[in-house]
Amino acid sequence: MELKQVEKISKALSDVNRLKILQYMQKNQGKVECTKACNLLDLSQPSISHHIKRLVEAELINQHKIGRNYHYSLNHEVWDNYMLRLKQL
């Protein structure tokens, strides 16, 4: 993993709302629906979408469209590579 990707992931993890989304996903078998994320945090749907977009851009979560709704899952491969790279610093 390149240092630029490590930086991008670290920036994505620097927000408490994104950490709450990831924490919820971890407790929910690594998955969440956008509507559930809106209920989880006391934020508007556009704010939730912004935070999820940052996590997708950092490749920490994967996005899947099912019907009209988006579902998200943890990208375990990127997480593992990120943790390994941090240990090498």
N, C-alpha and C positions, 0 to 999 in steps of 0.2 A: 504494500500500500504506500502510495506516494505521500509526502508530507502535506501537499496541498489538500488531499482528501482528508487527512487527519485534522487539518485546520478547519475544513468545512464541517466535519462531524462535530468537532469541539464547539464551534460556534452554534451549531444547531442544538447542542446540549446545554447551552448557556442560559436558557430560558426556563423558568420554573413551570410554566404551563405545558411546555413540550415534555418536560420531565414527568409531569402528572399524566400526560397522555401515554407515554411509554410505560410508566408504572402500572397504569390500568391495563394496558395491553399485556404486560407480563403476567398479571394476575388472571387474565382472561384468555389463556392459551395462546398468547401472542397475537391476538386479533381484536379489532374494534371496527364498528360501523361509524360513519360520520355522525349520524343522528345520536348515537350513544355518547360520542365524545362531546357533543353539545350539551347533553344532560349532565355529563360528568363535571364539566367546568362551568362556572357562571360567566360564560363569555358568549358573545353573539356568534352566529353561524359564520359570518365572514372572518371573524378573528380565529375561530377554530380552523377554518380552511387555510388561513395564512400559516398557522403553526404546523398543520399537517403537511402543507406544501414544502415548508422548510425541511421537515423530516424526510420527505420523499426525495427532495433535491440532494440531501446528504446521503441518500440511499440506505438510511437506517430502517425505513419501512417500505414495503411494496404496496402498490395501489392496484386494486382489482375492481372492475365495474361489473356488477351483477344486477341486471335489469336497469332500473333508474338510479340505483344507489351505489355508492362506492364503499368498498370494504378495504381494510388495511391490515397487513400482517408484518410482523417483525422480520427483518432480513438478517437471519442468524449468521450467515456467512460474513457479512460486512461487520457485524458486531464482533465476531471472533477475530477477524483480521485487525480491527481497530484496537482491541485489547492487546493483541500480540505486538502490534506496532508501538503502542504506548510503553510496553515493558522493555522494548528495545531502545528507547530514548535515553 
